[in-house]
Amino acid sequence: MGRIERMVKKFFYFPMITVTLLLTSCTNVLVHDMEKGGVDGMAIDFRTPALTRVAVESFTAGSSFSVWGWYLPKDAASEVFNATTVSTPNGSVWTYEGLRYWKADKTYSFYALYPSVTDLMANAATAAHYDEDGDISVTAFDASKGYDLMAASALNISGSNTGKVAFTFGHLLARVEFVVKRNAAADGIEGFNPVIHSAKLYGMHKTADFLASAADLTDKEAISAGWAISTDESDRTTKNEPFAVLSEEISVNADGTTLIDALLFPQDLTIEYYFEVTYSSASDREPCTSTVPLVSLPLTTWEAGKHYRYTFTVSDEDRILFDTPTVNAWGEATGGIIIVE
């Protein structure tokens, strides 16, 4: 699968998948539909609906996901799909190789993973699998690659069903964003022209394994518990090899500019997780560097499917001031202004 640049491409450190994220949503609906054909019934087909409360803003040509499927009662052909790639050549029509057909006397269960296993293995050396009980396993997933990992299931569907069958994808990762804004209180001060020279996020591990049941995918705590994050110190990101980095200068404006937008495992934060930023408040001043422990900001946990936004301003006194972090549009904020020398 091709990966495209984000809408504000220069602010992102990682190669992106072929979709962009909406800020406050955590699900997307794909549908099975049925078309006439075959001996036993209509062909199992995949289509996209009108996108409303969705995790992905749009599907572009080349987008794909993998699907697994079985039916009961069992027979020699009970396995209908096995990591079968379903892709779209144009962003709307979905296809896969070798049509499968509904059997009226069977009950079906389907499971899906986005992006497709083929793409994950090719671009991130990650393996993934569902078994017929709906247990999903993902091995050696590298979150630093920037993939928005999502899973879904559609269970106990009658083979005689003539309606549409929905897949509701849920995020298995957390989104963490760092944004800088111009300090309005310093407007009018002669020479005040804040610039961000670089920014980086580091200290967390890059890879993890995931194991969960289909039922677990509806429970954020169960999703978090399903991740086994690497404890290998060689896998830990560092100041010199960060998880995410902005390496170009950005002039700070009043509306806010995203410096880092990363997808990370749901986890408890530790004192070893840092955000580092180098900045200057005026062209005649030497740049300053602040290294901020994330546990001081004050959030201590990242949960799957939530968007954490850390916003700060640069003062005319060469300090950065963090607002209270937000959690999606509906999250409760705690604490007040945090001043970082």
WOGIBEL-V634800 format. One line per field, one symbol per residue. phi: phi as a letter, one per 30 degrees, with the letter a starting at -180 (. if undefined). Layout:
BEGIN
phi->???
END
This chain:
BEGIN
phi->.dccddecddccccdcddbccddccbbbccbdbbbdkiddldddbbbcdddbdbdcdaccejdabcbcabbbddadcddcbbhddcbbdbjbccbbdidcbdcdccccbbbbbbdddeddddcbhccbaccddjdcbbchdcdddidddbbabbchcddcdccdccccdbdcbccbbcbcbddddcdjdeidadbccaaabajddccacbbacddddcbddddedddcdecdddcddbedbddbbccbdbddcddjbdcbbbcbddaddbddcbcbbcbbcadccddcbcccdddcccbcbccdiccccccbbcddcibcbddddcbhdcddcbibdcccd
END
